Amino acid sequence: MTRIEEILKGIRPEFDFANSQDFLADGMLDSFDMVTLVSELDQHFCISIAGIDIVPENFRSIPSIQNLLGKYGVQ
């Protein structure tokens, strides 16, 4: 399990994020969960995700979150 999956499971343990292509469409994350996710990612990876990047497209799946983190230099 990747660190992103661990963070997601910490927020919503009842869902299998690894098998979803769109967390939002599948009802796995809502706007409050996204705020929590951003905070957890910021803390864990020592980054500060800009408000302009806090859009649904960046949080739909594990690959989209990985792409966002890559923008901030997280490998």
C-alpha positions as CSV (number, residue, x, y, z in Angstrom):
1,M,0.0,0.0,0.0
2,T,1.4,3.4,-0.9
3,R,1.5,6.3,1.5
4,I,-1.3,8.0,-0.4
5,E,-3.5,4.9,0.0
6,E,-2.7,4.9,3.7
7,I,-3.7,8.6,4.1
8,L,-6.9,7.9,2.1
9,K,-7.7,4.9,4.3
10,G,-7.1,7.0,7.4
11,I,-9.8,9.5,6.2
12,R,-12.3,7.0,4.8
13,P,-11.4,3.4,6.0
14,E,-14.5,1.9,4.5
15,F,-13.5,2.3,0.9
16,D,-11.0,0.5,-1.4
17,F,-9.3,3.4,-3.1
18,A,-6.9,1.2,-5.1
19,N,-9.8,-0.1,-7.3
20,S,-11.5,3.3,-8.0
21,Q,-10.8,5.5,-11.0
22,D,-12.8,8.4,-9.7
23,F,-13.1,8.8,-5.9
24,L,-15.6,11.7,-6.3
25,A,-17.9,10.1,-8.8
26,D,-17.9,6.9,-6.7
27,G,-18.9,8.8,-3.6
28,M,-15.7,8.0,-1.7
29,L,-14.6,11.6,-1.0
30,D,-16.6,14.7,-0.5
31,S,-15.5,18.3,-0.2
32,F,-14.7,18.0,3.5
33,D,-12.6,14.9,2.9
34,M,-10.7,16.8,0.2
35,V,-9.8,19.5,2.7
36,T,-8.7,16.8,5.1
37,L,-6.7,15.0,2.4
38,V,-4.9,18.3,1.4
39,S,-4.0,18.9,5.0
40,E,-2.7,15.3,5.5
41,L,-0.6,15.5,2.2
42,D,0.8,18.9,3.2
43,Q,1.9,17.6,6.6
44,H,3.2,14.2,5.5
45,F,5.2,15.5,2.5
46,C,6.2,18.8,4.0
47,I,4.6,20.8,1.2
48,S,1.9,23.5,0.9
49,I,-0.6,22.8,-1.9
50,A,-1.7,26.0,-3.4
51,G,-5.4,26.9,-3.5
52,I,-5.3,26.9,-7.3
53,D,-4.4,23.2,-7.2
54,I,-7.2,22.2,-4.9
55,V,-9.6,21.2,-7.6
56,P,-11.5,17.9,-8.1
57,E,-9.4,16.9,-11.1
58,N,-6.3,16.6,-8.8
59,F,-8.0,14.3,-6.3
60,R,-10.0,11.8,-8.5
61,S,-7.6,8.9,-8.2
62,I,-4.3,7.8,-6.8
63,P,-2.5,8.7,-10.1
64,S,-4.0,12.2,-10.2
65,I,-2.8,12.7,-6.6
66,Q,0.7,11.4,-7.5
67,N,0.8,13.9,-10.4
68,L,-0.2,16.7,-8.1
69,L,2.5,15.7,-5.6
70,G,5.0,15.5,-8.5
71,K,4.3,19.2,-9.2
72,Y,5.6,19.9,-5.7
73,G,8.7,17.8,-6.1
74,V,7.4,14.7,-4.3
75,Q,8.5,11.5,-5.9
